[in-house]
Amino acid sequence: MEQRRLEAVIEKVAEEKEIDVFEKKQLYQKLELKVTDGFKKGETITVENGNFPAAQVIRYRVGDEVVVTVSQNPEGGTLFQISDYVRRTPLYILFGIFAVLTFLVGRLKGLTSLLGMGFSFLIIFVFILPQILAGGDPILISIIGALFMIPVTFYLSHGFNKKTTVAIIGTVLALVVTGILSQIFVTASNLTGFVSEEAGFLQLALGGAVNIKGLLLAGIIIGVLGVLDDVTVSQAAVVEQLKKANSSLKPAEIYKKAMSVGRDHIASMVNTLVLVYTGASMPLLLLFVNNPQPFTEVLNYEIIANEIIRTLVGSIGLILAVPIATFIAAVATVKEK
């Protein structure tokens, strides 16, 4: 019998107790569920939870929405097992709060930025991911996708003006530098990209059709793109305001004054980038701290080197984006009347 999937809500905890499983006490529950989606929709099924050895048995409660897998047991009967929670509702609610606040605070710009975000996801899921799955070069595909995303999302978020155009040029140049650095140091460090279970599963599922190392590089490029948006637009805006405040300033003077603001921006954004990567890698860092091996040996692990290169390359791209965008914006003021 092919494994199938159902969604259900727990209506009753018929039995709950501790049982011995391989000489270890373990929670056991007999649950009655109402199927809400799938080929048994509307039916009531009984599921046993905790009847097999497990490192951790989740205690389910009445009202929990769960995913149930349906398979065949060795005797030929139907076996129901809870495999996960249904999480869509809180995700929809959270996105609704995000969208409403973005519109209420940002007004028209908030709405257009949401459209830009939607376009980015469209490019990622309709172009970048399918092309990579089809065997395309992940780096080339990601750069092409970024070249589509950058102008559309920037103009939707910040309007059609010189400031946005300057930010687009600065972002593209900084992204090229980031891509080159990623290629150099990922290759020099002999990173393979196989530091996660997902990469191994993907390679097995697709028979090696995807370049996993290239996928690692593509992830770095896409990951740093959003941060570059903030930096380049901010620096272009600083230059614009300096010119408005004192139209007699020369480009060199504007550049110098704008860079004093940019240095503060660099300090805060680099710290933000490091904390974002740290927050996403907390389990990894706990293993790092709890490892009795020497620091230099732990540092050499690919999983650690991968995160270090990702963070440092992204930070370098961010740092270079500030003078690049500031210089282009300052030069652009020469043509202003």
Residue pairs with C-beta under 8 A, 6 or more apart in sequence:
1 70
1 71
1 72
1 78
3 69
3 70
3 71
4 38
4 39
4 69
4 70
4 71
5 38
5 67
5 68
5 69
5 70
6 35
6 37
6 38
6 39
6 40
6 45
6 67
6 68
6 69
6 70
6 80
7 35
7 36
7 37
7 38
7 65
7 66
7 67
7 68
7 86
8 33
8 34
8 35
8 36
8 45
8 65
8 66
8 68
9 33
9 34
9 36
9 63
9 64
9 65
9 66
10 31
10 32
10 33
10 60
10 61
10 62
10 63
10 64
10 66
11 32
11 33
11 34
11 44
11 62
12 31
12 32
12 62
13 29
13 30
13 31
13 60
13 61
13 62
14 30
14 31
14 32
14 46
15 28
15 29
15 30
16 27
16 28
16 29
16 30
16 59
17 28
18 25
18 26
18 27
18 28
19 25
19 26
19 28
19 50
19 51
20 26
21 50
21 51
21 52
21 53
22 53
24 53
26 50
26 53
26 54
26 57
27 49
27 50
27 57
27 59
28 48
28 49
28 50
28 51
28 57
29 48
29 49
29 50
29 59
29 60
30 46
30 47
30 48
30 49
31 46
31 47
31 48
31 49
31 60
31 82
32 44
32 45
32 46
33 44
33 45
33 46
33 47
33 66
33 68
33 80
34 42
34 43
34 44
35 41
35 42
35 43
35 44
35 45
35 68
36 65
38 68
40 70
45 68
45 80
46 80
47 68
47 80
47 81
47 82
49 57
49 58
49 60
49 82
50 57
58 82
60 66
60 82
64 85
65 85
65 86
65 89
66 82
66 83
66 84
66 85
66 86
67 82
67 83
67 84
67 85
67 86
68 80
68 81
68 82
68 83
69 80
69 81
69 83
70 78
70 79
70 80
71 78
71 79
71 81
72 78
72 79
73 79
99 114
102 110
102 111
102 113
102 114
103 110
103 111
103 114
104 110
106 113
109 157
109 158
109 159
112 156
112 157
113 156
113 157
115 156
116 152
116 153
116 154
116 156
116 157
117 153
119 149
119 152
119 153
119 156
120 149
120 153
123 145
123 148
123 149
124 145
124 222
127 141
127 144
127 145
127 148
128 141
128 142
128 145
128 218
128 222
131 141
132 138
132 141
132 210
132 215
132 218
133 206
133 209
133 210
135 209
135 210
137 211
137 214
138 210
138 211
138 214
138 215
138 217
138 218
139 179
139 183
139 214
139 217
139 218
139 221
141 218
142 217
142 218
142 221
142 222
143 175
143 179
143 221
145 222
146 175
146 221
146 222
146 225
147 172
149 225
150 168
150 171
150 172
150 175
150 225
151 168
153 229
154 164
154 167
154 168
154 171
154 229
154 233
155 164
155 168
157 229
157 233
158 164
158 167
158 233
162 236
162 240
162 332
163 233
163 236
163 237
163 240
163 329
164 233
164 236
166 232
166 236
166 239
166 325
166 328
166 329
166 332
167 229
167 232
167 233
167 235
167 236
167 325
168 232
169 325
169 328
170 228
170 232
170 235
170 236
170 321
170 324
170 325
170 328
170 329
171 225
171 228
171 229
171 232
171 321
171 325
173 324
174 228
174 232
174 317
174 318
174 320
174 321
174 324
174 325
175 221
175 224
175 225
175 228
175 317
177 316
177 317
177 320
178 220
178 221
178 224
178 313
178 314
178 316
178 317
179 217
179 221
181 313
181 316
181 317
182 217
182 220
182 221
182 309
182 313
183 217
185 309
185 313
186 213
186 216
186 217
186 220
186 309
189 305
189 309
191 213
191 216
191 302
191 305
191 306
191 309
192 212
192 213
192 302
193 199
193 212
193 213
193 214
193 215
193 216
194 200
194 203
194 212
194 302
195 302
195 303
195 306
199 212
199 215
202 210
202 212
203 210
203 212
216 306
219 310
220 309
220 310
220 313
220 314
223 310
223 314
224 313
224 314
224 317
224 318
227 269
227 272
227 273
227 314
227 318
228 317
228 318
228 321
230 269
231 265
231 266
231 269
231 318
231 321
231 322
231 325
232 321
232 324
232 325
234 265
235 258
235 261
235 262
235 265
235 321
235 322
235 325
235 326
235 329
236 325
236 328
236 329
238 258
238 261
238 262
238 326
239 254
239 255
239 258
239 326
239 329
239 330
239 332
239 333
240 329
242 249
242 254
242 257
242 258
243 249
243 254
243 333
243 336
249 257
249 333
251 330
251 331
251 333
251 334
252 330
254 329
254 330
254 333
255 326
255 327
255 330
258 326
258 329
258 330
259 322
259 323
259 326
262 322
262 323
262 326
263 322
265 322
266 318
266 319
266 322
269 318
270 315
270 318
270 319
273 311
273 314
273 315
273 318
274 311
274 315
277 307
277 310
277 311
277 314
278 285
281 307
284 303
284 304
284 307
288 298
288 304
291 298
298 304
299 305
299 308
